[in-house]
Amino acid sequence: MKPSRLPMLLAALLVAITAAPSIAQQSPKPEQLVKWRQSAYQVLAWNNARIKSSLEEASYNRDEVQRAANVIAALANGNLGSLFAPGTEKAKGWRETAARPELFTEPRVAQLAADFSREATGLAQTAASGDPAAVRESFNKLGRTCKACHDAYRVKD
Amino acid sequence: MKPSRLPMLLAALLVAITAAPSIAQQSPKPEQLVKWRQSAYQVLAWNNARIKSSLEEASYNRDEVQRAANVIAALANGNLGSLFAPGTEKAKGWRETAARPELFTEPRVAQLAADFSREATGLAQTAASGDPAAVRESFNKLGRTCKACHDAYRVKD
């Protein structure tokens, strides 16, 4: 070994040592990702139910709807796609995944995800206005983007 | 029955009929609430891990951190308390609840929840600025509010 290379090797070793824990954290196990994924969709279901309930009540709860719409919008724009990373196709989280294999391969999924993000942002904006009729329309639009993906890529119960 | 009371009774009946489905939706079963609750905390853990990971990486990912902080803030301000409704003290969601009984009775919990909401909002605001040092400080503040509640009210593994 040439003596001149030693500092470079030491530097590389230092990078490797300090980077190791970070790399481990960047790559949670597939089972962990699927548990988070299933949790994220449960949280979407919770907030969907809150908005639906408020729209069907005699007195519309603007605050409740806005909070719920904000959660949905934050998740829809929160890089949910990272929870569908390679290796998660068949991994078990809280339970077996309900995602069909095609979800991980078909290019149109990106467009469906973009539609979902756009309508979720739209609902959060509409919810801030407080007009129940407008919220209902935005909510229905959002629901169609959910359904489009579920119909094609979610295993039937 | 006096005839004059009939319209009032009919009106009351109409209210009861139309309100019934709404009441059913407003009151999901405790098991459902606990499943949503456990899911919400998993989503918090996911986004906590993303921010932690970005802060420990050589290159800070501002976009990633901001998206994650937005999810945490939306949930922290999203009325998580409703998922701790009466009846959920011992209900099983994905698994047995990790919430200790005192969580449902001690008045100081409201203050801990308010602390959490405040610091989550602060982190989302700091994340928008993009300064990693400021984000680290906000993230640590938020972490202390998580820990304060977990130490007192979460069953030890």
Interface residues (C-beta under 8 A of the other chain):
Chain A: A19 P21 S22 Q25 Q26 P28 K35 W36 Q38 S39 A40 Q42 V43 A45 W46 N47 A49 K52 S53 E56 E57 A58 E64 R67 A68 N70 V71 A73 A74 L75 N77 G78 N79 L83 W94
Chain B: T18 A19 P21 S22 Q25 Q26 P28 K35 W36 Q38 S39 A40 Q42 V43 A45 W46 N47 A49 K52 S53 E56 E57 A58 E64 R67 A68 N70 V71 A73 A74 L75 N77 G78 N79 L83 W94
